[in-house]
Amino acid sequence: MSQMTDVIQAAGTLINAAATILIGVISIGFYRRTSQISHCGNRHEALHKCIERFDRIWSTRDSEHTFLHPKMFYESFWNFQHEQFILWWRYGLIDLDLFENWMITRQQQWLENEKIGGMSYRTGYEQTVGQWKKPEFRRFMDAVHEDAIAAVQIWSKHQVPAIAAPVKAPFWGKSLFR
């Protein structure tokens, strides 16, 4: 009789262990899917905030204030470009194709070198980004100004995988989107 009791206890222990492992595997799968869904929501929020902020900055390019203080416009513009770069490169929150299109526009602006507020694009770039201590962004933008598509493709190989990105970027909120 004691042998039968031992067998039943061992079987119960095995069933409990198997159930625990199964619940663990299901929980990990659920966590991964929840993280993916949350990440997609963050991507949508990041895109919406980027478009909103760009429109706000770009709408000031013909203002009297920008004409009198063009460097302030370029500081806002390049600060924003740096934040977009971080959202794409470090956190994977901006789609590669969309980011590439944005960088093609930066390359076109570099080539056209149009003045905003009496200051050319290149001068605005040099007087802002050229003074920063953010070498990876400067190297990236210099490469974009040469060949936007190649720059984005090369830098994307060193990008943090999107699913590995934190659910919320550490600077999310006021400091990122003004």
C-alpha positions in Angstrom: 0.0 0.0 0.0 2.8 2.4 0.8 4.3 1.8 -2.7 1.0 2.8 -4.2 0.9 6.0 -2.1 4.5 6.8 -3.1 3.6 6.4 -6.8 0.5 8.6 -6.4 2.5 11.3 -4.6 5.2 11.2 -7.3 2.6 11.5 -10.0 1.0 14.4 -8.3 4.3 16.1 -7.9 5.1 15.6 -11.6 1.6 16.9 -12.6 2.1 20.0 -10.4 5.6 20.6 -11.9 4.3 20.2 -15.5 1.4 22.6 -14.7 3.8 25.1 -13.2 6.0 25.0 -16.3 3.0 25.3 -18.7 1.7 28.3 -16.8 5.2 29.8 -16.9 5.4 29.3 -20.7 2.0 30.8 -21.3 2.8 33.7 -19.0 6.0 34.4 -21.0 4.1 34.3 -24.3 1.5 36.6 -22.9 4.1 39.1 -21.6 5.8 39.1 -25.0 2.6 39.8 -26.9 1.5 42.4 -24.4 4.9 44.1 -24.8 4.6 44.0 -28.6 1.1 45.6 -28.4 2.3 48.2 -25.9 5.3 49.0 -28.2 2.9 49.5 -31.1 0.9 51.9 -29.0 4.1 53.8 -28.2 5.0 53.9 -31.8 1.7 55.4 -32.7 2.0 58.0 -29.9 5.6 58.8 -30.9 4.6 59.3 -34.5 1.6 61.5 -33.5 3.8 63.7 -31.2 6.5 64.0 -33.9 4.1 65.2 -36.5 2.4 67.6 -34.1 5.8 69.0 -32.9 7.2 69.3 -36.4 4.1 71.2 -37.6 4.4 73.6 -34.7 8.1 74.3 -35.3 7.8 74.5 -39.1 4.8 76.8 -38.9 7.0 79.5 -37.3 9.6 79.6 -40.2 8.0 82.6 -41.8 7.2 84.5 -38.6 8.7 87.9 -37.6 10.3 86.2 -34.5 12.1 83.7 -36.7 13.3 86.5 -39.1 14.7 88.4 -36.1 16.1 85.3 -34.3 16.8 82.6 -36.9 19.2 80.7 -34.7 16.3 80.0 -32.2 14.3 78.4 -35.0 17.2 76.2 -36.0 17.9 75.3 -32.3 14.3 74.1 -32.0 14.4 72.4 -35.4 17.6 70.5 -34.8 16.7 69.6 -31.2 13.6 68.0 -32.6 15.6 66.2 -35.3 17.9 64.8 -32.6 14.9 63.5 -30.7 13.5 61.9 -33.8 16.8 60.2 -34.3 16.8 58.9 -30.8 13.3 57.6 -31.1 14.2 55.7 -34.3 17.8 54.6 -33.6 17.7 53.8 -29.9 14.1 52.9 -29.3 12.8 51.7 -32.6 9.6 53.8 -32.2 9.7 55.3 -35.7 9.2 53.0 -38.8 12.3 52.7 -40.9 10.6 53.7 -44.2 9.0 56.8 -42.7 12.3 57.8 -41.0 14.1 57.3 -44.3 11.6 59.6 -46.1 12.1 62.3 -43.4 15.9 62.0 -43.9 15.6 62.3 -47.7 13.8 65.6 -47.0 16.8 66.7 -44.7 19.2 65.9 -47.6 17.1 67.9 -50.1 17.1 70.8 -47.7 20.8 70.6 -47.4 21.2 70.6 -51.1 18.8 73.5 -51.6 20.2 75.4 -48.7 17.2 77.7 -48.4 17.2 80.6 -46.0 14.8 80.6 -43.1 14.7 83.9 -41.2 17.7 85.1 -43.1 19.9 82.1 -42.1 20.6 79.3 -44.6 20.0 75.6 -43.7 23.7 74.8 -43.7 24.5 77.8 -41.4 21.7 76.9 -39.1 23.0 73.3 -38.9 26.6 74.4 -38.2 25.6 76.9 -35.6 23.5 74.4 -33.7 24.4 70.8 -34.4 28.0 71.8 -35.0 28.2 73.2 -31.5 26.7 70.1 -29.7 28.5 67.4 -27.9 26.4 64.6 -29.6 28.9 63.1 -32.0 26.7 60.2 -33.1 24.0 62.5 -34.2 26.4 64.8 -36.0 28.0 61.8 -37.8 24.6 60.5 -38.8 23.4 63.9 -40.1 26.6 64.4 -42.0 26.0 61.0 -43.7 22.4 61.9 -44.4 23.4 65.2 -46.1 25.7 63.1 -48.4 23.2 60.2 -49.1 20.1 59.9 -46.9 19.1 56.4 -48.0 22.5 54.9 -47.5 22.9 56.6 -44.1 19.6 55.3 -42.8 20.3 51.8 -44.1 23.8 51.7 -42.6 22.8 53.1 -39.2 19.7 50.9 -39.0 22.1 47.9 -38.8 23.3 49.2 -35.5 19.8 50.1 -34.3 18.3 48.6 -31.1 15.7 46.0 -32.1 12.2 47.5 -31.7 10.9 44.7 -29.5 13.9 45.1 -27.1 13.1 48.8 -26.7 11.7 49.8 -23.3 7.9 50.2 -23.1 8.4 53.8 -22.2 11.5 55.7 -23.2 13.2 57.2 -20.1 12.7 60.8 -21.3 9.2 60.3 -22.5 6.9 63.3 -21.8 7.7 67.0 -21.2 11.4 66.9 -22.0 10.9 65.1 -25.3 7.8 66.8 -26.7 7.6 70.5 -25.9 
